């Protein structure tokens, strides 16, 4: 931790933080409907957001503070391998263009609030639905924690708090205040708060990146000088391993790991509960289609952002400091390069960039608990008002859990559990995405495949221990049928699908009960004008006399 406080930067940071706090509380009255106590209102913003609001919400949701800190930090620490985040965010949009509009349509027709709601309705299985919900909550918790880690990194560089301080008041109070504000306006305003704040967050991020990508190279002697200094730094060998620190270009031995990590991450991104929550808040199917075509603009920004890792090396950030925390590299670069007032703007962009996704993630996890654990298993007759109240309380509990994670555990543990979360969430793909296109899979086979993928992925991640990380040391291991290192999540996913296919064939032969499908084909392609109010019986849905029975019943 620094001993001096950057007063100007801190003042600018506090100004923007207070501004978004006011916006967060004002959002409670923005587009507020009469049925404000319905979970659709608090947890999905009334399903009323148009193209631009959804675009900012999804951007604020997917491109988090940890993204702005960790992606360039990965470049800073290991070189080109950290660029995997750029191609995966490009690959993911054509994939989600195929299934997100279908998920929106069927959820709108049946009033589904979570992807687990859809799984329960599609396969008639509460067990499978609960498994999907628990996986989502488990994968989301460390993700929220890492948003708080991003805020803590910024505060540390400004000289406020920091892990090196022995004074509890100095060390943790700023983070506790930020947490308290986040919890208060999320509880009050629900999804509307991060939707409004996302406009401020994205505007700040784009301004900071536009200035940084021009101004910092100018001060460092141009990109040629930056790449030369980065190449020289990466060539220095680690005395413990005897290997170079990294490389400007990914080497042949790392290409399978790079490619599979990018592909697996692309498949997993929109399976996270917070991604689904932002999608279901859209007011129409076309809103989702349009967003999948314009969201790649964020990938362009991410590519420019990743370049900051090379710039931090060229500036000498952390040079000569043993055990330097790479997560501080980019905030420190901003303080070194920018005037104090603009450094404050950059720090505010990162800090606010933590609040938006943390709010959405806590809401999404709370919705999963309320709809798929509390209502399905504890109180099936819960009223909409009771659901909303439970979800609000659950969102606070989730945030408290994330805060405890940050305050009591080693930050590398949080980071590795987030990597593990990606492995876990990928195992929900056969049930969620597969279910959107076919009812062929048997519910018990999907549950068995999910369990096998979870067990295998967790076991393999646990095996990647290192001298500095006792457990869950990484997300890559040897791919059995290729003999090269690759993403564990993708290997576990292949095992998951293989078991689901084989067991489905067996269970269909023995005529095991397959459950009741409450959806019909038309539900998946319905345009907005064909859909009525959420949760009410619509033409083609079960419960409407004289219409066809649901497929798979």
C-alpha positions as CSV (number, residue, x, y, z in Angstrom):
1,X,0.0,0.0,0.0
2,X,1.1,3.6,-0.6
3,X,1.7,5.9,2.3
4,X,0.4,9.0,0.6
5,X,-3.1,9.7,-0.7
6,X,-3.7,11.1,-4.1
7,X,-6.2,13.7,-3.0
8,X,-7.2,15.0,-6.4
9,X,-7.8,11.6,-7.9
10,X,-9.7,10.5,-4.7
11,X,-11.9,13.6,-4.9
12,X,-12.8,13.0,-8.5
13,X,-13.5,9.3,-7.7
14,X,-15.8,10.2,-4.8
15,X,-17.6,12.8,-7.0
16,X,-18.5,10.2,-9.6
17,X,-19.2,7.5,-7.0
18,X,-21.7,9.8,-5.2
19,X,-23.3,10.7,-8.6
20,X,-24.0,7.1,-9.5
21,X,-25.3,6.5,-6.0
22,X,-27.9,9.2,-6.5
23,X,-28.8,7.7,-9.9
24,X,-29.0,4.3,-8.3
25,X,-31.6,5.4,-5.8
26,X,-33.5,7.5,-8.4
27,X,-33.8,4.4,-10.6
28,X,-36.4,3.0,-8.2
29,X,-39.0,5.4,-9.8
30,X,-37.8,5.1,-13.4
31,X,-40.4,3.3,-15.5
32,X,-41.9,1.9,-12.4
33,X,-45.1,-0.1,-13.0
34,X,-48.1,-0.5,-10.8
35,X,-47.3,-4.0,-9.8
36,X,-43.9,-2.9,-8.3
37,X,-43.9,-5.9,-5.9
38,X,-43.8,-8.4,-8.7
39,X,-40.4,-10.2,-9.2
40,X,-40.5,-9.2,-12.9
41,X,-40.3,-5.6,-11.9
42,X,-37.5,-5.8,-9.3
43,X,-35.5,-8.6,-10.8
44,X,-36.0,-8.0,-14.6
45,X,-36.8,-4.3,-14.8
46,X,-40.4,-5.1,-15.9
47,X,-39.0,-6.8,-19.0
48,X,-39.3,-3.4,-20.6
49,X,-35.8,-2.4,-21.8
50,X,-35.3,-1.5,-25.4
51,X,-32.2,-2.0,-27.6
52,X,-30.0,0.7,-26.3
53,X,-30.7,0.2,-22.6
54,X,-30.2,-3.5,-23.0
55,X,-27.0,-2.9,-24.9
56,X,-25.6,-0.8,-22.1
57,X,-26.9,-3.2,-19.5
58,X,-25.3,-6.2,-21.2
59,X,-22.1,-4.3,-21.8
60,X,-22.0,-3.2,-18.2
61,X,-22.8,-6.8,-17.1
62,X,-20.3,-8.7,-19.3
63,X,-17.4,-6.3,-19.4
64,X,-16.8,-5.9,-15.6
65,X,-14.3,-4.0,-13.5
66,X,-12.3,-7.2,-13.2
67,X,-12.2,-7.4,-17.0
68,X,-10.7,-3.9,-17.1
69,X,-8.1,-4.9,-14.4
70,X,-7.5,-8.6,-15.2
71,X,-7.3,-8.7,-19.0
72,X,-4.4,-6.2,-19.3
73,X,-2.9,-7.7,-16.1
74,X,-2.8,-11.1,-17.8
75,X,-1.0,-9.4,-20.7
76,X,1.3,-7.7,-18.3
77,X,2.1,-11.0,-16.5
78,X,2.2,-13.6,-19.4
79,X,2.0,-11.8,-22.7
80,X,-0.1,-12.7,-25.7
81,X,-1.8,-15.6,-23.9
82,X,-3.9,-13.0,-22.1
83,X,-5.5,-12.0,-25.4
84,X,-7.7,-15.1,-25.4
85,X,-10.4,-12.8,-24.0
86,X,-10.6,-10.8,-27.2
87,X,-11.4,-13.7,-29.7
88,X,-13.7,-15.4,-27.2
89,X,-15.9,-12.3,-27.0
90,X,-16.0,-12.2,-30.8
91,X,-16.9,-15.9,-31.1
92,X,-19.6,-15.8,-28.5
93,X,-22.0,-13.5,-30.4
94,X,-22.7,-15.7,-33.4
95,X,-23.3,-18.5,-31.0
96,X,-25.7,-16.6,-28.8
97,X,-27.5,-15.2,-31.8
98,X,-28.8,-18.7,-32.3
99,X,-30.2,-19.4,-28.9
100,X,-30.8,-16.2,-26.9
101,X,-33.8,-15.1,-29.0
102,X,-35.4,-18.5,-28.4
103,X,-34.7,-18.3,-24.7
104,X,-36.3,-14.8,-24.6
105,X,-39.4,-16.0,-26.5
106,X,-40.1,-19.0,-24.4
107,X,-39.4,-17.2,-21.2
108,X,-41.7,-14.3,-22.2
109,X,-44.5,-16.7,-23.1
110,X,-44.3,-18.6,-19.8
111,X,-43.1,-16.0,-17.4
112,X,-39.8,-17.6,-16.7
113,X,-37.4,-15.4,-14.7
114,X,-34.4,-17.7,-14.8
115,X,-32.9,-20.2,-17.1
116,X,-33.6,-22.8,-14.4
117,X,-37.3,-21.9,-14.7
118,X,-37.0,-22.9,-18.4
119,X,-35.2,-26.2,-17.6
120,X,-38.0,-27.1,-15.1
121,X,-40.7,-26.3,-17.6
122,X,-39.0,-28.0,-20.6
123,X,-38.0,-31.3,-18.9
124,X,-40.5,-31.4,-16.1
125,X,-37.7,-32.0,-13.5
126,X,-37.3,-30.0,-10.3
127,X,-34.1,-31.9,-9.6
128,X,-32.5,-30.8,-12.8
129,X,-33.7,-27.3,-12.3
130,X,-32.3,-27.1,-8.8
131,X,-28.9,-28.5,-10.1
132,X,-28.8,-25.7,-12.7
133,X,-29.7,-23.1,-10.1
134,X,-27.1,-24.2,-7.6
135,X,-24.5,-24.2,-10.3
136,X,-25.4,-20.7,-11.3
137,X,-25.2,-19.4,-7.7
138,X,-22.0,-21.2,-7.1
139,X,-20.3,-19.8,-10.2
140,X,-21.6,-16.3,-9.5
141,X,-20.4,-15.8,-5.9
142,X,-16.6,-15.5,-6.6
143,X,-17.4,-13.4,-9.7
144,X,-19.1,-10.8,-7.4
145,X,-16.1,-11.0,-5.1
146,X,-13.8,-10.1,-7.9
147,X,-15.7,-6.9,-8.6
148,X,-14.9,-5.9,-5.1
149,X,-11.3,-6.9,-5.7
150,X,-11.3,-4.4,-8.6
151,X,-12.5,-1.6,-6.4
152,X,-10.0,-2.6,-3.8
153,X,-7.1,-2.4,-6.3
154,X,-8.2,1.1,-7.3
155,X,-8.4,2.3,-3.7
156,X,-5.0,0.8,-3.0
157,X,-3.3,2.7,-5.8
158,X,-5.0,5.9,-4.6
159,X,-3.5,5.3,-1.2
160,X,-6.8,4.5,0.5
161,X,-7.0,1.1,2.2
162,X,-5.0,-1.8,0.8
163,X,-4.0,-5.2,1.9
164,X,-0.7,-4.1,3.4
165,X,-2.3,-1.9,6.1
166,X,-2.4,-3.2,9.7
167,X,-5.1,-0.7,10.6
168,X,-8.5,-2.3,10.1
169,X,-10.2,1.0,9.8
170,X,-7.9,2.2,7.1
171,X,-7.7,-1.2,5.4
172,X,-11.4,-2.2,4.9
173,X,-13.6,0.8,5.7
174,X,-13.6,2.3,2.1
175,X,-14.5,-1.1,0.6
176,X,-17.3,-1.6,3.3
177,X,-18.7,1.8,2.4
178,X,-18.8,1.0,-1.3
179,X,-20.4,-2.4,-0.5
180,X,-23.0,-0.7,1.7
181,X,-24.0,1.8,-1.1
182,X,-24.2,-1.1,-3.6
183,X,-26.4,-3.2,-1.3
184,X,-28.7,-0.3,-0.5
185,X,-29.5,0.9,-4.0
186,X,-29.8,-2.7,-5.4
187,X,-32.2,-3.5,-2.7
188,X,-34.2,-0.4,-3.4
189,X,-34.2,-0.2,-7.2
190,X,-33.5,-3.8,-8.4
191,X,-32.3,-4.1,-12.0
192,X,-33.2,-0.6,-12.9
193,X,-30.3,0.8,-10.9
194,X,-27.5,-1.0,-12.8
195,X,-29.4,-0.3,-16.1
196,X,-29.2,3.5,-15.5
197,X,-25.7,3.5,-14.0
198,X,-24.4,1.4,-17.0
199,X,-24.8,4.6,-19.2
200,X,-22.3,6.5,-16.9
201,X,-20.0,3.5,-16.6
202,X,-19.7,2.9,-20.3
203,X,-19.3,6.5,-21.2
204,X,-16.4,6.8,-18.7
205,X,-14.8,3.6,-19.9
206,X,-14.9,4.7,-23.6
207,X,-13.4,8.1,-22.7
208,X,-10.6,6.6,-20.7
209,X,-9.7,4.0,-23.3
210,X,-9.8,6.6,-26.2
211,X,-7.4,8.9,-24.3
212,X,-5.2,6.1,-23.0
213,X,-4.6,4.4,-26.4
214,X,-3.4,7.8,-27.8
215,X,-1.9,9.6,-24.9
216,X,0.1,6.8,-23.1
217,X,1.9,5.5,-26.3
218,X,2.8,9.2,-27.1
219,X,4.4,9.5,-23.6
220,X,6.2,6.2,-23.9
221,X,7.8,6.8,-27.3
222,X,5.2,5.1,-29.6
223,X,4.1,1.5,-30.0
224,X,7.4,0.4,-31.5
225,X,9.1,1.3,-28.3
226,X,6.4,-0.3,-26.2
227,X,6.6,-3.7,-28.0
228,X,10.4,-3.7,-27.9
229,X,10.4,-3.1,-24.2
230,X,7.7,-5.8,-23.7
231,X,9.6,-8.3,-25.8
232,X,12.8,-7.7,-23.8
233,X,10.9,-8.1,-20.5
234,X,9.1,-11.3,-21.5
235,X,12.5,-12.8,-22.6
236,X,13.8,-12.7,-19.0
237,X,13.6,-16.2,-17.6
238,X,12.0,-17.1,-14.3
239,X,14.8,-18.4,-12.0
240,X,12.5,-21.1,-10.5
241,X,11.2,-22.6,-13.7
242,X,13.9,-21.6,-16.2
243,X,11.2,-20.5,-18.6
244,X,10.6,-17.0,-20.2
245,X,8.1,-14.8,-18.4
246,X,5.9,-14.7,-21.5
247,X,5.8,-13.8,-25.2
248,X,4.4,-11.1,-27.5
249,X,3.2,-13.9,-29.8
250,X,1.7,-17.2,-28.5
251,X,4.1,-20.1,-29.0
252,X,3.2,-23.4,-30.7
253,X,3.0,-25.3,-27.4
254,X,0.4,-22.9,-26.0
255,X,-1.9,-22.7,-29.0
256,X,-4.3,-25.6,-28.0
257,X,-4.6,-24.1,-24.5
258,X,-5.3,-20.7,-26.0
259,X,-7.8,-21.9,-28.6
260,X,-9.8,-24.2,-26.2
261,X,-9.9,-21.6,-23.5
262,X,-11.2,-19.1,-25.9
263,X,-13.8,-21.5,-27.3
264,X,-14.9,-22.8,-23.9
265,X,-15.2,-19.3,-22.5
266,X,-17.3,-18.2,-25.5
267,X,-19.7,-21.1,-24.9
268,X,-20.0,-20.3,-21.2
269,X,-20.3,-16.5,-21.2
270,X,-24.1,-16.2,-21.8
271,X,-24.9,-19.2,-19.5
272,X,-24.0,-17.1,-16.4
273,X,-27.2,-16.1,-14.5
274,X,-26.3,-12.4,-14.8
275,X,-26.1,-12.6,-18.6
276,X,-29.5,-14.4,-18.7
277,X,-31.1,-11.8,-16.4
278,X,-29.9,-8.9,-18.7
279,X,-31.3,-10.7,-21.7
280,X,-34.7,-11.5,-20.2
281,X,-35.1,-7.8,-19.3
282,X,-35.4,-6.9,-23.0
283,X,-38.8,-6.0,-24.2
284,X,-38.7,-7.9,-27.5
285,X,-37.1,-10.7,-29.3
286,X,-35.7,-8.2,-31.9
287,X,-34.1,-6.3,-29.0
288,X,-32.0,-9.4,-28.3
289,X,-31.2,-10.0,-32.0
290,X,-30.0,-6.4,-32.5
291,X,-27.9,-6.6,-29.4
292,X,-26.0,-9.7,-30.5
293,X,-25.0,-7.8,-33.7
294,X,-23.8,-4.6,-32.0
295,X,-22.3,-5.9,-28.8
296,X,-19.0,-6.8,-30.6
297,X,-18.2,-3.1,-30.4
298,X,-17.2,-3.9,-26.9
299,X,-14.7,-6.5,-28.2
300,X,-12.9,-3.7,-30.1
301,X,-12.7,-1.8,-26.8
302,X,-11.4,-4.9,-25.1
303,X,-8.7,-5.3,-27.7
304,X,-7.5,-1.8,-27.1
305,X,-7.7,-2.3,-23.3
306,X,-5.6,-5.4,-23.4
307,X,-2.8,-3.3,-25.0
308,X,-2.5,-1.5,-21.6
309,X,-0.7,-4.6,-20.3
310,X,2.2,-4.0,-22.7
311,X,2.2,-0.3,-21.8
312,X,2.5,-1.1,-18.1
313,X,5.6,-3.1,-18.8
314,X,7.1,-0.4,-21.0
315,X,6.5,2.1,-18.2
316,X,8.3,-0.1,-15.7
317,X,5.3,-0.6,-13.4
318,X,6.2,-3.1,-10.7
319,X,9.8,-3.5,-12.0
320,X,12.2,-4.7,-9.2
321,X,9.4,-5.2,-6.7
322,X,9.3,-8.8,-5.5
323,X,5.9,-10.5,-5.6
324,X,4.3,-7.4,-7.2
325,X,0.5,-7.8,-7.5
326,X,-0.2,-7.7,-11.3
327,X,-3.8,-6.6,-10.6
328,X,-2.4,-3.2,-9.5
329,X,-0.5,-2.7,-12.8
330,X,-3.2,-0.9,-14.8
331,X,-4.4,1.4,-12.0
332,X,-0.8,2.2,-11.3
333,X,-0.1,2.9,-15.0
334,X,-3.0,5.4,-15.0
335,X,-1.6,7.2,-11.9
336,X,1.8,7.3,-13.4
337,X,0.7,8.6,-16.9
338,X,-2.3,10.8,-16.3
339,X,-2.7,14.1,-14.5
340,X,-4.3,13.5,-11.1
341,X,-7.7,14.7,-12.1
342,X,-7.9,12.4,-15.1
343,X,-6.5,9.5,-13.1
344,X,-9.5,10.0,-10.9
345,X,-11.8,9.7,-13.9
346,X,-10.0,6.5,-14.9
347,X,-10.3,5.1,-11.3
348,X,-14.0,6.1,-11.2
349,X,-14.5,4.2,-14.5
350,X,-13.1,1.0,-13.0
351,X,-14.9,1.5,-9.7
352,X,-18.3,2.1,-11.3
353,X,-17.5,-0.7,-13.7
354,X,-17.5,-2.9,-10.6
355,X,-20.8,-1.7,-9.2
356,X,-22.9,-2.4,-12.3
357,X,-22.0,-6.1,-12.8
358,X,-21.9,-6.8,-9.0
359,X,-25.5,-5.5,-8.8
360,X,-26.7,-7.6,-11.7
361,X,-24.9,-10.7,-10.5
362,X,-26.4,-10.4,-7.0
363,X,-29.9,-9.9,-8.5
364,X,-29.5,-12.9,-10.8
365,X,-28.2,-15.2,-8.0
366,X,-31.1,-14.0,-5.8
367,X,-33.7,-14.7,-8.6
368,X,-32.3,-18.3,-8.9
369,X,-32.6,-18.9,-5.1
370,X,-36.1,-17.4,-5.0
371,X,-37.6,-19.1,-8.0
372,X,-35.8,-22.4,-8.1
373,X,-35.0,-23.2,-4.5
374,X,-37.4,-21.2,-2.2
375,X,-40.5,-21.5,-4.4
376,X,-39.9,-24.9,-5.8
377,X,-38.7,-26.6,-2.7
378,X,-39.8,-24.5,0.3
379,X,-42.9,-22.5,-0.4
380,X,-44.6,-23.5,-3.7
381,X,-47.5,-21.1,-3.0
382,X,-45.4,-18.0,-2.6
383,X,-47.1,-14.9,-3.8
384,X,-45.3,-12.5,-6.2
385,X,-44.8,-10.0,-3.3
386,X,-43.2,-12.8,-1.2
387,X,-41.0,-13.8,-4.1
388,X,-39.8,-10.2,-4.5
389,X,-39.1,-9.8,-0.7
390,X,-37.2,-13.1,-0.5
391,X,-35.2,-12.1,-3.6
392,X,-34.2,-8.7,-2.1
393,X,-33.0,-10.4,1.0
394,X,-31.2,-13.1,-0.9
395,X,-29.3,-10.4,-3.0
396,X,-28.0,-9.0,0.3
397,X,-26.9,-12.4,1.5
398,X,-25.1,-13.0,-1.7
399,X,-23.2,-9.7,-1.5
400,X,-22.3,-10.3,2.1
401,X,-20.9,-13.7,1.1
402,X,-18.8,-12.1,-1.7
403,X,-17.6,-9.4,0.8
404,X,-16.5,-12.1,3.3
405,X,-14.7,-13.8,0.4
406,X,-12.7,-10.6,-0.3
407,X,-11.9,-9.7,3.3
408,X,-10.9,-13.1,4.6
409,X,-9.3,-15.1,1.7
410,X,-6.2,-14.8,-0.4
411,X,-7.1,-13.0,-3.7
412,X,-5.5,-15.7,-5.8
413,X,-8.1,-18.1,-4.3
414,X,-11.0,-15.8,-5.4
415,X,-9.4,-15.6,-8.9
416,X,-9.0,-19.4,-9.2
417,X,-12.6,-20.0,-8.0
418,X,-13.8,-17.7,-10.7
419,X,-11.9,-19.8,-13.2
420,X,-13.6,-22.8,-11.7
421,X,-16.9,-21.0,-12.1
422,X,-16.4,-21.0,-15.8
423,X,-15.8,-24.8,-15.8
424,X,-18.9,-25.3,-13.7
425,X,-21.3,-23.0,-15.7
426,X,-20.3,-24.7,-18.9
427,X,-21.9,-27.9,-17.6
428,X,-25.3,-26.3,-17.7
429,X,-25.1,-25.9,-21.5
430,X,-26.6,-29.3,-22.6
431,X,-29.8,-28.7,-20.5
432,X,-30.2,-25.0,-21.2
433,X,-29.0,-24.6,-24.8
434,X,-29.8,-28.2,-25.8
435,X,-33.2,-27.8,-24.4
436,X,-33.9,-24.8,-26.5
437,X,-33.6,-26.8,-29.7
438,X,-34.6,-30.4,-28.8
439,X,-36.5,-32.4,-26.2
440,X,-34.6,-35.6,-27.2
441,X,-32.3,-35.6,-24.1
442,X,-33.8,-37.5,-21.1
443,X,-33.9,-35.4,-17.9
444,X,-32.1,-38.1,-15.9
445,X,-29.4,-38.4,-18.5
446,X,-28.9,-34.6,-18.4
447,X,-28.6,-34.7,-14.6
448,X,-26.1,-37.6,-14.7
449,X,-24.0,-35.8,-17.4
450,X,-24.1,-32.6,-15.4
451,X,-22.9,-34.4,-12.3
452,X,-20.1,-36.1,-14.2
453,X,-18.9,-32.9,-15.8
454,X,-19.0,-31.0,-12.5
455,X,-17.0,-33.8,-10.7
456,X,-14.4,-34.2,-13.5
457,X,-13.9,-30.4,-14.0
458,X,-13.6,-29.8,-10.2
459,X,-11.2,-32.7,-9.8
460,X,-8.9,-31.7,-12.7
461,X,-8.9,-28.0,-11.6
462,X,-7.9,-29.2,-8.1
463,X,-5.0,-31.2,-9.5
464,X,-3.5,-28.0,-11.0
465,X,-1.9,-27.1,-7.7
466,X,1.4,-25.2,-7.7
467,X,3.9,-24.1,-5.0
468,X,2.1,-20.7,-4.7
469,X,-1.5,-22.0,-5.0
470,X,-2.3,-25.0,-2.9
471,X,-5.5,-26.0,-4.7
472,X,-7.3,-25.0,-7.9
473,X,-4.2,-23.7,-9.5
474,X,-5.5,-23.3,-13.0
475,X,-8.0,-24.2,-15.7
476,X,-5.9,-26.1,-18.3
477,X,-4.8,-29.7,-18.3
478,X,-3.8,-32.4,-20.8
479,X,-6.6,-33.3,-23.3
480,X,-6.7,-37.1,-23.3
481,X,-7.4,-37.7,-27.0
482,X,-5.0,-35.0,-28.3
483,X,-2.1,-35.0,-26.0
484,X,-1.9,-31.2,-25.7
485,X,-2.9,-29.0,-22.8
486,X,-6.4,-27.5,-23.1
487,X,-9.3,-26.0,-21.2
488,X,-10.6,-28.3,-18.5
489,X,-14.1,-26.9,-18.9
490,X,-14.3,-28.0,-22.5
491,X,-13.1,-31.5,-21.8
492,X,-15.6,-31.8,-18.9
493,X,-18.3,-30.6,-21.3
494,X,-17.5,-33.3,-23.9
495,X,-17.7,-35.9,-21.1
496,X,-21.0,-34.4,-19.9
497,X,-22.6,-34.6,-23.4
498,X,-21.3,-38.1,-24.0
499,X,-22.9,-39.4,-20.9
500,X,-26.1,-37.6,-21.6
501,X,-26.3,-39.1,-25.1
502,X,-25.6,-42.7,-24.0
503,X,-27.9,-42.6,-21.0
504,X,-30.7,-41.0,-23.1
505,X,-30.5,-43.9,-25.5
506,X,-30.6,-46.4,-22.6
507,X,-33.5,-44.7,-20.8
508,X,-35.5,-44.3,-23.9
509,X,-35.2,-48.0,-24.6
510,X,-36.4,-48.9,-21.1
511,X,-39.1,-46.3,-21.4
512,X,-38.2,-44.4,-18.3
513,X,-40.6,-41.5,-17.5
514,X,-39.4,-38.4,-19.4
515,X,-41.4,-35.7,-17.6
516,X,-43.9,-33.3,-19.0
517,X,-42.8,-30.5,-21.4
518,X,-45.0,-27.5,-20.8
519,X,-43.8,-25.7,-23.9
520,X,-44.7,-26.0,-27.6
521,X,-42.7,-25.3,-30.7
522,X,-44.4,-21.9,-31.3
523,X,-43.2,-20.7,-28.0
524,X,-39.6,-20.6,-29.2
525,X,-40.1,-18.4,-32.2
526,X,-42.9,-16.1,-31.0
527,X,-42.4,-12.5,-31.9
528,X,-43.3,-9.8,-29.3
529,X,-46.7,-9.0,-30.8
530,X,-47.7,-12.7,-30.5
531,X,-46.9,-12.8,-26.8
532,X,-49.3,-11.7,-24.0
533,X,-48.5,-10.6,-20.5
534,X,-45.7,-12.6,-18.8
535,X,-47.0,-15.7,-17.0
536,X,-50.5,-15.7,-18.4
537,X,-51.7,-18.6,-20.6
538,X,-51.2,-17.8,-24.3
539,X,-52.4,-19.5,-27.4
540,X,-50.3,-22.7,-27.8
541,X,-49.6,-23.0,-24.1
542,X,-50.9,-25.7,-21.8
543,X,-54.0,-24.8,-19.9
544,X,-55.8,-23.3,-22.9
545,X,-58.8,-25.6,-23.9
546,X,-59.0,-27.0,-27.4
547,X,-55.3,-26.4,-28.3
548,X,-52.6,-29.0,-29.1
549,X,-50.9,-30.8,-26.2
550,X,-47.4,-29.7,-25.4
551,X,-44.6,-31.5,-27.3
552,X,-43.1,-34.3,-25.3
553,X,-46.0,-34.6,-22.8
